[in-house]
Amino acid sequence: MNTGGMPLVNPHMLVLLVCPLTRGAVVYDAERHELISPQAGLAYPVREGVPIMLVEEARRTSEGEF
């Protein structure tokens, strides 16, 4: 749960996470509660503060979305 404007995902954990498809960096989108992989064009959901880093759970991002 987001309290006091703090991010739902631990920022220290973010530097360790990579896209499972490309092994590239992901960027946290706090507004959508997603981790975006620009290289793969995928957005991984964050549910209750837990990143779901499964390609099957990711949605395709639209061109120019990120």
Backbone bond lengths (Angstrom), bond angles and torsions (degrees), N, CA, C in turn:
res aa  C-N    CA-C-N  psi(-1)  N-CA   C-N-CA  omega(-1)  CA-C   N-CA-C  phi
1 M - - - 1.455 - - 1.526 109.05 -
2 N 1.286 117.97 139.32 1.451 122.87 -179.46 1.516 109.50 -83.83
3 T 1.340 116.07 121.27 1.456 120.31 179.85 1.513 109.82 -125.97
4 G 1.308 116.17 129.72 1.456 120.81 175.72 1.506 114.92 62.06
5 G 1.313 118.30 28.68 1.451 120.69 177.57 1.515 114.44 78.53
6 M 1.314 118.32 5.59 1.455 120.93 179.19 1.528 109.37 -76.84
7 P 1.341 117.48 147.33 1.458 119.42 -179.55 1.524 111.57 -66.37
8 L 1.322 115.32 151.32 1.455 120.39 178.57 1.523 111.75 -74.06
9 V 1.311 117.72 -22.52 1.458 122.29 -179.33 1.520 108.41 -108.99
10 N 1.318 116.09 134.61 1.460 121.65 178.53 1.531 109.13 -60.76
11 P 1.339 118.47 122.03 1.465 120.61 -177.40 1.527 113.09 -62.91
12 H 1.325 117.83 -27.33 1.467 120.74 177.59 1.530 110.46 -69.14
13 M 1.318 116.51 -31.71 1.459 121.18 178.53 1.528 110.75 -74.49
14 L 1.313 117.29 -31.81 1.465 120.88 -177.26 1.524 112.71 -58.69
15 V 1.317 117.36 -37.12 1.466 119.79 -178.44 1.526 111.76 -69.29
16 L 1.323 117.17 -17.80 1.464 121.30 -179.78 1.526 113.08 -91.28
17 L 1.317 117.04 -20.30 1.461 120.92 -175.39 1.528 111.57 -82.38
18 V 1.323 114.93 140.59 1.464 121.61 175.10 1.521 108.27 -134.94
19 C 1.296 115.88 160.38 1.459 121.36 175.72 1.533 108.13 -66.11
20 P 1.323 118.08 128.11 1.462 119.66 -179.87 1.533 113.57 -67.73
21 L 1.319 117.00 -19.67 1.462 121.08 -179.52 1.530 111.83 -83.53
22 T 1.346 116.66 -47.33 1.468 121.06 -174.52 1.521 113.72 -104.76
23 R 1.301 116.65 -16.26 1.477 123.57 -173.05 1.530 111.56 65.82
24 G 1.331 115.70 16.33 1.453 121.57 177.80 1.524 111.37 -88.89
25 A 1.310 115.56 168.08 1.467 122.32 -179.31 1.528 110.99 -65.41
26 V 1.325 114.78 151.51 1.464 121.83 174.24 1.522 108.46 -118.15
27 V 1.326 115.74 153.99 1.456 122.41 -178.16 1.521 108.21 -121.66
28 Y 1.329 116.36 133.22 1.462 121.02 -177.83 1.519 110.66 -81.18
29 D 1.321 116.71 126.20 1.462 123.46 173.75 1.527 106.62 -105.20
30 A 1.328 116.17 98.04 1.467 121.72 -175.05 1.520 111.98 -65.35
31 E 1.316 117.14 -32.07 1.460 120.75 -178.59 1.529 111.73 -66.38
32 R 1.319 116.02 -39.63 1.472 120.76 -178.31 1.532 112.84 -98.29
33 H 1.323 117.01 -6.02 1.467 121.89 -176.95 1.522 110.32 56.35
34 E 1.344 114.53 55.06 1.457 121.13 -179.11 1.520 109.96 -140.35
35 L 1.315 114.94 155.22 1.454 122.14 169.70 1.520 106.36 -105.93
36 I 1.320 116.12 121.48 1.457 122.44 -174.21 1.524 109.71 -98.98
37 S 1.316 115.52 132.14 1.459 122.33 171.72 1.523 107.10 -108.07
38 P 1.336 117.30 98.60 1.467 119.48 -178.69 1.529 112.29 -61.04
39 Q 1.336 117.17 -35.87 1.469 120.71 -178.73 1.523 111.85 -64.95
40 A 1.326 117.05 -40.99 1.468 121.27 -177.88 1.518 112.25 -88.39
41 G 1.335 117.03 -17.75 1.458 119.88 -175.31 1.514 111.83 69.68
42 L 1.347 115.40 35.06 1.458 121.33 -178.34 1.519 110.77 -123.81
43 A 1.325 115.11 151.16 1.465 122.22 175.91 1.524 107.44 -123.75
44 Y 1.330 115.77 117.04 1.461 121.74 -179.64 1.522 109.06 -92.49
45 P 1.324 117.77 132.03 1.468 120.04 -177.97 1.524 112.47 -72.33
46 V 1.328 115.02 152.63 1.463 121.95 171.50 1.519 105.25 -117.50
47 R 1.317 115.77 117.40 1.465 121.08 -177.48 1.518 109.72 -116.33
48 E 1.327 115.66 119.74 1.467 122.66 -179.42 1.528 111.32 52.71
49 G 1.341 115.28 39.58 1.456 121.54 177.53 1.513 114.70 82.64
50 V 1.333 117.78 2.21 1.465 121.77 -178.04 1.532 109.45 -109.22
51 P 1.344 117.23 117.57 1.461 119.67 176.67 1.531 110.12 -68.72
52 I 1.316 116.56 131.65 1.463 122.15 177.67 1.535 106.68 -101.53
53 M 1.322 115.22 93.54 1.463 121.34 -172.58 1.531 111.47 -92.80
54 L 1.317 115.61 54.19 1.460 122.26 177.61 1.521 108.61 -116.14
55 V 1.322 116.43 128.31 1.462 120.59 -179.47 1.525 110.20 -57.17
56 E 1.337 116.61 -36.48 1.466 120.67 -179.37 1.531 112.39 -64.13
57 E 1.313 117.29 -25.03 1.469 121.90 -178.79 1.529 112.60 -93.04
58 A 1.327 117.11 -13.59 1.467 121.52 -176.49 1.521 110.45 -77.04
59 R 1.325 114.91 154.06 1.465 120.20 173.39 1.523 107.95 -108.80
60 R 1.306 114.87 150.83 1.465 120.19 176.03 1.518 109.08 -73.36
61 T 1.324 116.28 135.83 1.461 120.00 175.01 1.525 107.99 -88.10
62 S 1.313 115.37 151.92 1.462 119.01 178.38 1.522 109.37 -83.81
63 E 1.302 115.70 156.29 1.459 121.90 -179.74 1.527 110.20 -56.95
64 G 1.324 116.44 128.98 1.450 121.39 179.16 1.517 114.77 77.81
65 E 1.325 117.28 5.20 1.468 120.04 -179.54 1.521 111.29 -67.45
66 F 1.315 115.39 -35.14 1.465 117.78 -177.36 1.493 110.18 -117.86
